[in-house]
Amino acid sequence: MGGGSSKFAVTNWDLAEGGIKSEKETIDASKPVSEHSIIILNKHTTLNQREYDICDYQGDILYSTKAVEGKVKWFDLFGKEGQHICRIQTTDITHKHWDIYRYKTPSFEGQQSDIEATNNAGAELYKKARVEILWDRYHGDIFLYGPPNTEGA
């Protein structure tokens, strides 16, 4: 979670439509919305790079993040009621690749928990998505995990 200047004013929102159709495709299992929104990251401390309140434009907290104790590359995302939503791991030194895991909730029928992440976390974790931030730091792709393609196998 690095800093950067906003590209909000120059974004073509019609082209930026992500095409999300159902809550099965969202990270927090919320119903998708058709409009964009502005969020603000409020940092808790100057020392910890993983602790923020994520607020709407009015300053109401939507989510919060907290570093996982003893882990440099992990942090948790919590809902406004304090419930765990997911655990996130940066997977490379440049912080361009992020794996998102859901707690105790498979992303698709028959999905097995991620053994390494589960052992590391002490809780059952299932891969939900991979985020890849492009080098300009203003664009990225999110890839959702789904069942294996068995067609033609």
Solvent accessible surface area in square Angstrom, and as a share of the most:
residue,aa,sasa,rsa
1,M,64,0.29
2,G,49,0.47
3,G,74,0.72
4,G,70,0.68
5,S,80,0.51
6,S,93,0.60
7,K,89,0.38
8,F,81,0.34
9,A,101,0.79
10,V,117,0.67
11,T,46,0.26
12,N,83,0.43
13,W,102,0.36
14,D,130,0.67
15,L,150,0.75
16,A,53,0.41
17,E,109,0.49
18,G,68,0.66
19,G,31,0.29
20,I,84,0.43
21,K,162,0.69
22,S,38,0.24
23,E,82,0.37
24,K,167,0.71
25,E,56,0.25
26,T,19,0.11
27,I,41,0.21
28,D,35,0.18
29,A,52,0.40
30,S,55,0.35
31,K,162,0.68
32,P,34,0.21
33,V,110,0.63
34,S,104,0.67
35,E,115,0.52
36,H,89,0.40
37,S,86,0.56
38,I,67,0.34
39,I,95,0.48
40,I,66,0.34
41,L,75,0.37
42,N,71,0.36
43,K,86,0.36
44,H,97,0.43
45,T,60,0.35
46,T,123,0.71
47,L,165,0.82
48,N,47,0.24
49,Q,93,0.42
50,R,25,0.09
51,E,27,0.12
52,Y,18,0.07
53,D,31,0.16
54,I,14,0.07
55,C,4,0.02
56,D,31,0.16
57,Y,149,0.57
58,Q,142,0.63
59,G,45,0.43
60,D,86,0.45
61,I,80,0.41
62,L,51,0.26
63,Y,60,0.23
64,S,27,0.17
65,T,4,0.02
66,K,111,0.47
67,A,24,0.18
68,V,19,0.11
69,E,168,0.75
70,G,79,0.76
71,K,73,0.31
72,V,130,0.75
73,K,82,0.35
74,W,14,0.05
75,F,6,0.03
76,D,9,0.05
77,L,23,0.11
78,F,35,0.15
79,G,5,0.05
80,K,137,0.58
81,E,146,0.66
82,G,49,0.47
83,Q,92,0.41
84,H,91,0.41
85,I,16,0.08
86,C,0,0.00
87,R,26,0.10
88,I,19,0.10
89,Q,38,0.17
90,T,0,0.00
91,T,47,0.28
92,D,33,0.17
93,I,157,0.80
94,T,58,0.34
95,H,76,0.34
96,K,13,0.05
97,H,58,0.26
98,W,22,0.08
99,D,7,0.04
100,I,12,0.06
101,Y,8,0.03
102,R,38,0.14
103,Y,34,0.13
104,K,146,0.62
105,T,57,0.33
106,P,62,0.39
107,S,30,0.19
108,F,43,0.18
109,E,174,0.78
110,G,62,0.59
111,Q,23,0.10
112,Q,148,0.66
113,S,28,0.18
114,D,34,0.18
115,I,135,0.68
116,E,138,0.62
117,A,3,0.03
118,T,31,0.18
119,N,115,0.59
120,N,58,0.30
121,A,26,0.20
122,G,72,0.69
123,A,28,0.21
124,E,77,0.35
125,L,0,0.00
126,Y,19,0.07
127,K,51,0.22
128,K,11,0.05
129,A,0,0.00
130,R,66,0.24
131,V,23,0.13
132,E,52,0.23
133,I,54,0.28
134,L,83,0.41
135,W,190,0.66
136,D,70,0.36
137,R,129,0.47
138,Y,89,0.34
139,H,109,0.49
140,G,40,0.39
141,D,67,0.35
142,I,105,0.54
143,F,108,0.45
144,L,77,0.38
145,Y,78,0.30
146,G,38,0.36
147,P,91,0.57
148,P,104,0.65
149,N,130,0.67
150,T,102,0.59
151,E,156,0.70
152,G,86,0.82
153,A,123,0.95
